[in-house]
Amino acid sequence: WNILIISRHEETQEIDYQSSYLIYRFMNDYGFNYEESIDWLKYSSLGYLPGIRELSTYYFSKDEREKGIELLKFGVEKFRDPKCMYNLGLIYLNDSE
């Protein structure tokens, strides 16, 4: 199996962020509806670090810079992620030039 989700969480009726990211990857890799796959990526970015990183890259590619920066800040605040810190540093360095 590429993905196996048996059911939603019995209290919240949601799936976990990692599973949402895996659905995004599956849809993206196998040519499913791109915009729908981005919705899964957006959901995963609420609490899964690879989703945060990938969605920030997506926002930068779509010229939605502020959204990308906010996601990187979230990655730093929630996970203390060095990659998010590094990317923010590059952005701020380039802004100061």
Beta strands, then each sheet from edge to edge (+ up, - down):
end
